[in-house]
């Protein structure tokens, strides 16, 4: 089912956060909402999830039975093991045998299968976020929302997490909406890239990324052209 966002607006008292946000995208695409910090990106995600009600406008397609959410911080249960953290969100969703197989596959893809019995406190920050990514994809949701999951990471760690994400998405495709102010994350992951303005956020630019996900890298001329368009757009990079 395609998704339609039609003239979504939101304000808090005198502060206007979102102004007439509208776009259409196909199902099972990775949609990036790229914009400066504090422009209202998280508010828009919360509207998609139903946490926040818009003041005006409507949504079509955001009616999946369940939504998974990947945050900037891992939000894992410290008193449970890696395996238990993922299993916790799968209870009542599938049989024990199915849960074990899903957990095994996802941890293998993110390179953490041998850490399944480790407690969260025993993991590095990057490993915790890989567990969070594996958990988000393990949950049988039609829609995934991601709120700056690669923020404040060094380049090597960000590249590793993006690789884990793309491997999991390729195995279990779903509609993804993620917000970021990171141009590189946007051009590598985004199938549809919407550039937002400062608050109140409006869509200022749209870029369709036609390069297959597994061919997106900084040596690909089509990806470098998207990078140029994005850097040219944001004046603070000039």
C-alpha atoms as an extended CHARMM CRD file, in Angstrom:
* protein
*
       238  EXT
         1         1  UNK       CA              0.0000000000        0.0000000000        0.0000000000  PROA      1               0.0000000000
         2         2  UNK       CA              1.4220000000        3.4500000000       -0.9030000000  PROA      2               0.0000000000
         3         3  UNK       CA              1.7810000000        6.1370000000        1.7550000000  PROA      3               0.0000000000
         4         4  UNK       CA              0.3620000000        9.6330000000        1.5140000000  PROA      4               0.0000000000
         5         5  UNK       CA              1.1870000000       12.5050000000        3.8680000000  PROA      5               0.0000000000
         6         6  UNK       CA             -1.2730000000       15.3180000000        3.1480000000  PROA      6               0.0000000000
         7         7  UNK       CA             -0.7230000000       18.8390000000        4.5110000000  PROA      7               0.0000000000
         8         8  UNK       CA              0.3640000000       17.8110000000        7.9980000000  PROA      8               0.0000000000
         9         9  UNK       CA              0.7810000000       20.7600000000       10.3520000000  PROA      9               0.0000000000
        10        10  UNK       CA              1.5840000000       20.9700000000       14.0520000000  PROA      10              0.0000000000
        11        11  UNK       CA              2.1650000000       23.7190000000       16.5850000000  PROA      11              0.0000000000
        12        12  UNK       CA              2.7170000000       23.8480000000       20.3350000000  PROA      12              0.0000000000
        13        13  UNK       CA              1.1380000000       27.0410000000       21.6640000000  PROA      13              0.0000000000
        14        14  UNK       CA              2.8410000000       29.8290000000       19.6740000000  PROA      14              0.0000000000
        15        15  UNK       CA              5.5860000000       27.5860000000       18.2810000000  PROA      15              0.0000000000
        16        16  UNK       CA              4.8160000000       26.3260000000       14.7720000000  PROA      16              0.0000000000
        17        17  UNK       CA              6.7390000000       23.0850000000       14.2090000000  PROA      17              0.0000000000
        18        18  UNK       CA              5.3770000000       21.5930000000       10.9570000000  PROA      18              0.0000000000
        19        19  UNK       CA              3.7480000000       23.4690000000        8.0910000000  PROA      19              0.0000000000
        20        20  UNK       CA              1.8360000000       21.6730000000        5.3350000000  PROA      20              0.0000000000
        21        21  UNK       CA              4.0770000000       18.5970000000        5.0070000000  PROA      21              0.0000000000
        22        22  UNK       CA              2.9320000000       16.5770000000        1.9690000000  PROA      22              0.0000000000
        23        23  UNK       CA              4.4290000000       13.6980000000       -0.0010000000  PROA      23              0.0000000000
        24        24  UNK       CA              3.6160000000       10.3240000000       -1.5700000000  PROA      24              0.0000000000
        25        25  UNK       CA              5.8490000000        7.2340000000       -1.4970000000  PROA      25              0.0000000000
        26        26  UNK       CA              5.5240000000        3.5770000000       -2.4430000000  PROA      26              0.0000000000
        27        27  UNK       CA              5.4520000000        0.6460000000       -0.0340000000  PROA      27              0.0000000000
        28        28  UNK       CA              8.6740000000       -1.1110000000        1.0380000000  PROA      28              0.0000000000
        29        29  UNK       CA             10.8600000000        1.9200000000        0.4080000000  PROA      29              0.0000000000
        30        30  UNK       CA             13.4020000000        3.5880000000        2.6860000000  PROA      30              0.0000000000
        31        31  UNK       CA             12.1960000000        7.1730000000        3.0580000000  PROA      31              0.0000000000
        32        32  UNK       CA             14.6020000000        9.7420000000        4.4500000000  PROA      32              0.0000000000
        33        33  UNK       CA             13.4900000000       13.0260000000        5.9940000000  PROA      33              0.0000000000
        34        34  UNK       CA             16.6640000000       15.1160000000        6.0320000000  PROA      34              0.0000000000
        35        35  UNK       CA             16.8160000000       18.3970000000        7.8780000000  PROA      35              0.0000000000
        36        36  UNK       CA             18.6220000000       20.5060000000       10.4650000000  PROA      36              0.0000000000
        37        37  UNK       CA             18.5010000000       19.6380000000       14.1470000000  PROA      37              0.0000000000
        38        38  UNK       CA             15.3790000000       20.8900000000       15.8980000000  PROA      38              0.0000000000
        39        39  UNK       CA             13.3060000000       21.4040000000       12.7550000000  PROA      39              0.0000000000
        40        40  UNK       CA             10.5150000000       19.0340000000       13.8290000000  PROA      40              0.0000000000
        41        41  UNK       CA             11.6370000000       15.7120000000       12.3520000000  PROA      41              0.0000000000
        42        42  UNK       CA             10.9120000000       13.7190000000       15.5120000000  PROA      42              0.0000000000
        43        43  UNK       CA              7.4710000000       15.3330000000       15.8110000000  PROA      43              0.0000000000
        44        44  UNK       CA              6.7160000000       14.1120000000       12.2900000000  PROA      44              0.0000000000
        45        45  UNK       CA              7.7800000000       10.5540000000       13.1800000000  PROA      45              0.0000000000
        46        46  UNK       CA              5.5820000000       10.6870000000       16.2730000000  PROA      46              0.0000000000
        47        47  UNK       CA              2.6400000000       11.6910000000       14.0860000000  PROA      47              0.0000000000
        48        48  UNK       CA              3.3500000000        8.7260000000       11.8030000000  PROA      48              0.0000000000
        49        49  UNK       CA              3.3370000000        6.4100000000       14.8120000000  PROA      49              0.0000000000
        50        50  UNK       CA              0.1600000000        7.8580000000       16.3090000000  PROA      50              0.0000000000
        51        51  UNK       CA              1.9310000000        9.1310000000       19.4310000000  PROA      51              0.0000000000
        52        52  UNK       CA              1.1930000000       12.7260000000       18.4090000000  PROA      52              0.0000000000
        53        53  UNK       CA             -1.9500000000       14.0580000000       16.7160000000  PROA      53              0.0000000000
        54        54  UNK       CA             -1.4970000000       16.6780000000       13.9820000000  PROA      54              0.0000000000
        55        55  UNK       CA             -3.4150000000       19.9380000000       14.1270000000  PROA      55              0.0000000000
        56        56  UNK       CA             -4.2800000000       19.6320000000       10.4340000000  PROA      56              0.0000000000
        57        57  UNK       CA             -3.8270000000       17.2170000000        7.5690000000  PROA      57              0.0000000000
        58        58  UNK       CA             -4.1780000000       13.4660000000        7.2540000000  PROA      58              0.0000000000
        59        59  UNK       CA             -2.2060000000       10.2850000000        6.6220000000  PROA      59              0.0000000000
        60        60  UNK       CA             -2.9230000000        7.3230000000        4.3580000000  PROA      60              0.0000000000
        61        61  UNK       CA             -1.1970000000        3.9620000000        4.6110000000  PROA      61              0.0000000000
        62        62  UNK       CA              0.1150000000        4.2780000000        8.1690000000  PROA      62              0.0000000000
        63        63  UNK       CA             -2.2760000000        1.5870000000        9.3740000000  PROA      63              0.0000000000
        64        64  UNK       CA              0.0550000000       -1.3870000000        9.7980000000  PROA      64              0.0000000000
        65        65  UNK       CA             -0.8590000000       -3.7160000000       12.6390000000  PROA      65              0.0000000000
        66        66  UNK       CA              2.4510000000       -2.8980000000       14.2760000000  PROA      66              0.0000000000
        67        67  UNK       CA              5.2990000000       -0.4010000000       14.0120000000  PROA      67              0.0000000000
        68        68  UNK       CA              8.8980000000       -0.8780000000       15.1300000000  PROA      68              0.0000000000
        69        69  UNK       CA             10.8710000000        2.1330000000       16.3570000000  PROA      69              0.0000000000
        70        70  UNK       CA             14.6620000000        2.5110000000       16.2690000000  PROA      70              0.0000000000
        71        71  UNK       CA             15.9340000000        5.3730000000       18.4060000000  PROA      71              0.0000000000
        72        72  UNK       CA             19.2000000000        7.2810000000       18.6090000000  PROA      72              0.0000000000
        73        73  UNK       CA             19.9630000000        5.4800000000       21.8740000000  PROA      73              0.0000000000
        74        74  UNK       CA             19.5480000000        1.6660000000       21.9410000000  PROA      74              0.0000000000
        75        75  UNK       CA             16.9180000000        1.5370000000       24.7540000000  PROA      75              0.0000000000
        76        76  UNK       CA             17.8040000000       -2.0320000000       25.6920000000  PROA      76              0.0000000000
        77        77  UNK       CA             16.9280000000       -3.8360000000       28.9290000000  PROA      77              0.0000000000
        78        78  UNK       CA             20.1950000000       -3.9110000000       30.8570000000  PROA      78              0.0000000000
        79        79  UNK       CA             19.1520000000       -6.7770000000       33.1140000000  PROA      79              0.0000000000
        80        80  UNK       CA             18.5310000000       -9.1020000000       30.1570000000  PROA      80              0.0000000000
        81        81  UNK       CA             20.9270000000      -10.7820000000       27.7540000000  PROA      81              0.0000000000
        82        82  UNK       CA             21.2280000000       -9.9300000000       24.0700000000  PROA      82              0.0000000000
        83        83  UNK       CA             18.9990000000      -12.8700000000       23.1460000000  PROA      83              0.0000000000
        84        84  UNK       CA             16.4720000000      -12.0520000000       25.8660000000  PROA      84              0.0000000000
        85        85  UNK       CA             16.2210000000       -8.4360000000       24.6750000000  PROA      85              0.0000000000
        86        86  UNK       CA             15.1650000000       -9.5510000000       21.2220000000  PROA      86              0.0000000000
        87        87  UNK       CA             12.9890000000      -12.4010000000       22.4720000000  PROA      87              0.0000000000
        88        88  UNK       CA             11.1560000000       -9.9510000000       24.7650000000  PROA      88              0.0000000000
        89        89  UNK       CA              9.5400000000       -8.1330000000       21.7990000000  PROA      89              0.0000000000
        90        90  UNK       CA              8.6650000000      -11.3830000000       19.9930000000  PROA      90              0.0000000000
        91        91  UNK       CA              6.5370000000      -13.0030000000       22.6910000000  PROA      91              0.0000000000
        92        92  UNK       CA              2.9770000000      -13.5710000000       21.5260000000  PROA      92              0.0000000000
        93        93  UNK       CA              4.1540000000      -12.8480000000       17.9500000000  PROA      93              0.0000000000
        94        94  UNK       CA              5.5220000000      -16.2890000000       16.9870000000  PROA      94              0.0000000000
        95        95  UNK       CA              6.2910000000      -19.7390000000       18.3740000000  PROA      95              0.0000000000
        96        96  UNK       CA              9.4040000000      -20.3560000000       20.5170000000  PROA      96              0.0000000000
        97        97  UNK       CA             11.0340000000      -22.2150000000       17.6080000000  PROA      97              0.0000000000
        98        98  UNK       CA             10.3420000000      -19.3450000000       15.2320000000  PROA      98              0.0000000000
        99        99  UNK       CA             11.6770000000      -16.8450000000       17.7540000000  PROA      99              0.0000000000
       100       100  UNK       CA             14.9280000000      -18.7450000000       18.1750000000  PROA      100             0.0000000000
       101       101  UNK       CA             15.4440000000      -18.9110000000       14.4110000000  PROA      101             0.0000000000
       102       102  UNK       CA             14.7040000000      -15.2130000000       13.8740000000  PROA      102             0.0000000000
       103       103  UNK       CA             17.0550000000      -14.2490000000       16.7000000000  PROA      103             0.0000000000
       104       104  UNK       CA             19.7970000000      -16.5080000000       15.3360000000  PROA      104             0.0000000000
       105       105  UNK       CA             19.5480000000      -15.0870000000       11.8070000000  PROA      105             0.0000000000
       106       106  UNK       CA             19.4260000000      -11.4590000000       12.8860000000  PROA      106             0.0000000000
       107       107  UNK       CA             22.3130000000      -11.7360000000       15.3250000000  PROA      107             0.0000000000
       108       108  UNK       CA             24.3520000000      -13.5290000000       12.6980000000  PROA      108             0.0000000000
       109       109  UNK       CA             23.7860000000      -10.7200000000       10.1970000000  PROA      109             0.0000000000
       110       110  UNK       CA             24.8830000000       -8.0200000000       12.6580000000  PROA      110             0.0000000000
       111       111  UNK       CA             27.8740000000      -10.1040000000       13.7560000000  PROA      111             0.0000000000
       112       112  UNK       CA             26.7500000000      -10.7250000000       17.3260000000  PROA      112             0.0000000000
       113       113  UNK       CA             25.6740000000      -14.3590000000       17.3580000000  PROA      113             0.0000000000
       114       114  UNK       CA             28.5130000000      -15.2920000000       19.7220000000  PROA      114             0.0000000000
       115       115  UNK       CA             27.3460000000      -12.5690000000       22.1250000000  PROA      115             0.0000000000
       116       116  UNK       CA             23.7820000000      -13.8290000000       22.4810000000  PROA      116             0.0000000000
       117       117  UNK       CA             24.2690000000      -14.7350000000       26.1710000000  PROA      117             0.0000000000
       118       118  UNK       CA             26.0760000000      -11.5010000000       27.0910000000  PROA      118             0.0000000000
       119       119  UNK       CA             24.3370000000       -8.9100000000       29.2200000000  PROA      119             0.0000000000
       120       120  UNK       CA             23.9060000000       -5.4350000000       27.7420000000  PROA      120             0.0000000000
       121       121  UNK       CA             26.3260000000       -3.9190000000       30.2510000000  PROA      121             0.0000000000
       122       122  UNK       CA             29.0790000000       -6.1050000000       28.7700000000  PROA      122             0.0000000000
       123       123  UNK       CA             28.7270000000       -4.5980000000       25.2850000000  PROA      123             0.0000000000
       124       124  UNK       CA             30.2760000000       -1.5450000000       23.6460000000  PROA      124             0.0000000000
       125       125  UNK       CA             28.1020000000        1.3060000000       22.4240000000  PROA      125             0.0000000000
       126       126  UNK       CA             28.3000000000        0.1430000000       18.8250000000  PROA      126             0.0000000000
       127       127  UNK       CA             27.3840000000       -3.4150000000       19.7670000000  PROA      127             0.0000000000
       128       128  UNK       CA             24.3650000000       -2.1690000000       21.7160000000  PROA      128             0.0000000000
       129       129  UNK       CA             23.0990000000       -0.2870000000       18.6740000000  PROA      129             0.0000000000
       130       130  UNK       CA             23.5830000000       -3.4030000000       16.5170000000  PROA      130             0.0000000000
       131       131  UNK       CA             21.4260000000       -5.3220000000       19.0020000000  PROA      131             0.0000000000
       132       132  UNK       CA             18.8150000000       -2.5680000000       18.7410000000  PROA      132             0.0000000000
       133       133  UNK       CA             18.8540000000       -2.8240000000       14.9240000000  PROA      133             0.0000000000
       134       134  UNK       CA             18.5580000000       -6.6330000000       15.0820000000  PROA      134             0.0000000000
       135       135  UNK       CA             15.6440000000       -6.2970000000       17.5320000000  PROA      135             0.0000000000
       136       136  UNK       CA             13.8410000000       -3.7360000000       15.3730000000  PROA      136             0.0000000000
       137       137  UNK       CA             14.0320000000       -6.0150000000       12.3270000000  PROA      137             0.0000000000
       138       138  UNK       CA             13.1130000000       -9.1210000000       14.3150000000  PROA      138             0.0000000000
       139       139  UNK       CA              9.8100000000       -7.5290000000       15.3260000000  PROA      139             0.0000000000
       140       140  UNK       CA              7.2080000000       -8.4140000000       12.6500000000  PROA      140             0.0000000000
       141       141  UNK       CA              6.1750000000       -4.8690000000       11.7570000000  PROA      141             0.0000000000
       142       142  UNK       CA              5.0950000000       -3.4770000000        8.4070000000  PROA      142             0.0000000000
       143       143  UNK       CA              6.5780000000       -0.0580000000        9.1740000000  PROA      143             0.0000000000
       144       144  UNK       CA              9.8670000000        0.9090000000       10.8200000000  PROA      144             0.0000000000
       145       145  UNK       CA             10.4910000000        4.4060000000       12.1720000000  PROA      145             0.0000000000
       146       146  UNK       CA             14.0670000000        5.5090000000       12.8510000000  PROA      146             0.0000000000
       147       147  UNK       CA             14.9870000000        8.6240000000       14.8140000000  PROA      147             0.0000000000
       148       148  UNK       CA             18.6250000000        9.6280000000       14.1580000000  PROA      148             0.0000000000
       149       149  UNK       CA             19.9830000000        6.0910000000       14.8030000000  PROA      149             0.0000000000
       150       150  UNK       CA             23.4700000000        6.9550000000       13.5000000000  PROA      150             0.0000000000
       151       151  UNK       CA             23.8700000000       10.3130000000       15.2390000000  PROA      151             0.0000000000
       152       152  UNK       CA             27.1670000000       11.1910000000       16.9610000000  PROA      152             0.0000000000
       153       153  UNK       CA             28.9500000000        8.0470000000       15.7400000000  PROA      153             0.0000000000
       154       154  UNK       CA             32.4450000000        7.9530000000       14.2630000000  PROA      154             0.0000000000
       155       155  UNK       CA             32.6970000000        7.1670000000       10.5600000000  PROA      155             0.0000000000
       156       156  UNK       CA             33.8000000000        3.5320000000       10.9300000000  PROA      156             0.0000000000
       157       157  UNK       CA             31.0320000000        2.6970000000       13.4010000000  PROA      157             0.0000000000
       158       158  UNK       CA             28.4040000000        4.4900000000       11.3260000000  PROA      158             0.0000000000
       159       159  UNK       CA             29.5090000000        2.5780000000        8.2210000000  PROA      159             0.0000000000
       160       160  UNK       CA             29.3260000000       -0.7110000000       10.1280000000  PROA      160             0.0000000000
       161       161  UNK       CA             25.8230000000       -0.0090000000       11.4210000000  PROA      161             0.0000000000
       162       162  UNK       CA             24.5820000000        1.0830000000        7.9920000000  PROA      162             0.0000000000
       163       163  UNK       CA             25.9710000000       -2.1670000000        6.5640000000  PROA      163             0.0000000000
       164       164  UNK       CA             24.1010000000       -4.1590000000        9.2310000000  PROA      164             0.0000000000
       165       165  UNK       CA             20.9190000000       -2.2230000000        8.5220000000  PROA      165             0.0000000000
       166       166  UNK       CA             21.0630000000       -2.7600000000        4.7570000000  PROA      166             0.0000000000
       167       167  UNK       CA             21.7290000000       -6.5000000000        5.1840000000  PROA      167             0.0000000000
       168       168  UNK       CA             18.7180000000       -6.8910000000        7.4880000000  PROA      168             0.0000000000
       169       169  UNK       CA             16.4450000000       -4.7810000000        5.2920000000  PROA      169             0.0000000000
       170       170  UNK       CA             17.4280000000       -6.7730000000        2.2010000000  PROA      170             0.0000000000
       171       171  UNK       CA             16.4870000000       -9.9900000000        4.0250000000  PROA      171             0.0000000000
       172       172  UNK       CA             13.2170000000       -8.6310000000        5.4350000000  PROA      172             0.0000000000
       173       173  UNK       CA             12.0160000000       -5.6180000000        3.4690000000  PROA      173             0.0000000000
       174       174  UNK       CA              9.5080000000       -3.2140000000        4.9470000000  PROA      174             0.0000000000
       175       175  UNK       CA              8.5920000000        0.4570000000        4.7420000000  PROA      175             0.0000000000
       176       176  UNK       CA             11.1370000000        2.5760000000        6.6100000000  PROA      176             0.0000000000
       177       177  UNK       CA             10.8320000000        6.2440000000        7.5350000000  PROA      177             0.0000000000
       178       178  UNK       CA             13.9430000000        7.7120000000        9.0760000000  PROA      178             0.0000000000
       179       179  UNK       CA             14.8910000000       11.2160000000       10.0880000000  PROA      179             0.0000000000
       180       180  UNK       CA             18.4270000000       12.5330000000       10.1410000000  PROA      180             0.0000000000
       181       181  UNK       CA             20.6050000000       15.5740000000        9.6120000000  PROA      181             0.0000000000
       182       182  UNK       CA             23.3790000000       13.2990000000        8.2840000000  PROA      182             0.0000000000
       183       183  UNK       CA             23.8000000000       13.7600000000        4.5230000000  PROA      183             0.0000000000
       184       184  UNK       CA             25.8380000000       10.5690000000        4.0690000000  PROA      184             0.0000000000
       185       185  UNK       CA             23.2600000000        8.3980000000        5.8480000000  PROA      185             0.0000000000
       186       186  UNK       CA             20.5370000000        9.9860000000        3.7160000000  PROA      186             0.0000000000
       187       187  UNK       CA             22.2040000000        9.4060000000        0.3560000000  PROA      187             0.0000000000
       188       188  UNK       CA             23.3140000000        5.8390000000        1.1490000000  PROA      188             0.0000000000
       189       189  UNK       CA             20.0520000000        4.6150000000        2.6640000000  PROA      189             0.0000000000
       190       190  UNK       CA             17.3020000000        6.8150000000        1.2540000000  PROA      190             0.0000000000
       191       191  UNK       CA             15.2650000000        5.6380000000       -1.7350000000  PROA      191             0.0000000000
       192       192  UNK       CA             13.2000000000        8.8170000000       -1.4360000000  PROA      192             0.0000000000
       193       193  UNK       CA             14.9300000000       11.8090000000        0.1640000000  PROA      193             0.0000000000
       194       194  UNK       CA             12.8560000000       14.7620000000        1.3560000000  PROA      194             0.0000000000
       195       195  UNK       CA             14.7960000000       17.8240000000        2.4990000000  PROA      195             0.0000000000
       196       196  UNK       CA             13.1160000000       19.8030000000        5.2650000000  PROA      196             0.0000000000
       197       197  UNK       CA             13.5620000000       23.4660000000        6.0980000000  PROA      197             0.0000000000
       198       198  UNK       CA             14.2040000000       25.0530000000        9.4650000000  PROA      198             0.0000000000
       199       199  UNK       CA             11.2140000000       25.2420000000       11.8240000000  PROA      199             0.0000000000
       200       200  UNK       CA              8.4120000000       25.3920000000       10.8800000000  PROA      200             0.0000000000
       201       201  UNK       CA              9.4570000000       22.4730000000        8.7120000000  PROA      201             0.0000000000
       202       202  UNK       CA              8.4030000000       22.4290000000        5.0770000000  PROA      202             0.0000000000
       203       203  UNK       CA              9.6070000000       20.1810000000        2.2830000000  PROA      203             0.0000000000
       204       204  UNK       CA             12.0750000000       22.1780000000        0.2230000000  PROA      204             0.0000000000
       205       205  UNK       CA             13.5520000000       19.5290000000       -2.0470000000  PROA      205             0.0000000000
       206       206  UNK       CA             12.9100000000       15.9570000000       -3.2040000000  PROA      206             0.0000000000
       207       207  UNK       CA             15.5050000000       13.5390000000       -4.5890000000  PROA      207             0.0000000000
       208       208  UNK       CA             14.7360000000       10.0890000000       -5.9750000000  PROA      208             0.0000000000
       209       209  UNK       CA             17.6650000000        7.7100000000       -5.4180000000  PROA      209             0.0000000000
       210       210  UNK       CA             17.4680000000        5.1770000000       -8.2560000000  PROA      210             0.0000000000
       211       211  UNK       CA             20.7380000000        3.3810000000       -7.4340000000  PROA      211             0.0000000000
       212       212  UNK       CA             20.1270000000       -0.1180000000       -5.9930000000  PROA      212             0.0000000000
       213       213  UNK       CA             20.7970000000       -0.2430000000       -2.2640000000  PROA      213             0.0000000000
       214       214  UNK       CA             23.7180000000       -2.6760000000       -2.5850000000  PROA      214             0.0000000000
       215       215  UNK       CA             25.4510000000       -0.3900000000       -5.1240000000  PROA      215             0.0000000000
       216       216  UNK       CA             25.3610000000        2.8110000000       -3.0570000000  PROA      216             0.0000000000
       217       217  UNK       CA             28.8420000000        3.9310000000       -2.0570000000  PROA      217             0.0000000000
       218       218  UNK       CA             31.0330000000        7.0180000000       -2.2610000000  PROA      218             0.0000000000
       219       219  UNK       CA             32.6520000000        5.7930000000       -5.4850000000  PROA      219             0.0000000000
       220       220  UNK       CA             29.3720000000        5.5890000000       -7.3840000000  PROA      220             0.0000000000
       221       221  UNK       CA             28.9640000000        8.7160000000       -9.5940000000  PROA      221             0.0000000000
       222       222  UNK       CA             25.1570000000        8.7250000000       -9.1560000000  PROA      222             0.0000000000
       223       223  UNK       CA             25.5520000000        8.7720000000       -5.3750000000  PROA      223             0.0000000000
       224       224  UNK       CA             28.1890000000       11.5040000000       -5.6210000000  PROA      224             0.0000000000
       225       225  UNK       CA             25.7370000000       13.5670000000       -7.6760000000  PROA      225             0.0000000000
       226       226  UNK       CA             23.1430000000       13.2280000000       -4.8930000000  PROA      226             0.0000000000
       227       227  UNK       CA             25.7980000000       14.2700000000       -2.3820000000  PROA      227             0.0000000000
       228       228  UNK       CA             26.5520000000       17.3740000000       -4.4550000000  PROA      228             0.0000000000
       229       229  UNK       CA             22.8600000000       18.2990000000       -4.6620000000  PROA      229             0.0000000000
       230       230  UNK       CA             22.4760000000       17.9660000000       -0.9070000000  PROA      230             0.0000000000
       231       231  UNK       CA             25.6290000000       19.9100000000       -0.0200000000  PROA      231             0.0000000000
       232       232  UNK       CA             24.6680000000       22.6450000000       -2.4900000000  PROA      232             0.0000000000
       233       233  UNK       CA             21.2510000000       22.8950000000       -0.8400000000  PROA      233             0.0000000000
       234       234  UNK       CA             22.4360000000       23.3580000000        2.7350000000  PROA      234             0.0000000000
       235       235  UNK       CA             24.0580000000       26.7800000000        2.9470000000  PROA      235             0.0000000000
       236       236  UNK       CA             25.9500000000       26.0100000000        6.1450000000  PROA      236             0.0000000000
       237       237  UNK       CA             28.1530000000       23.5220000000        4.2280000000  PROA      237             0.0000000000
       238       238  UNK       CA             29.2750000000       26.1380000000        1.6690000000  PROA      238             0.0000000000
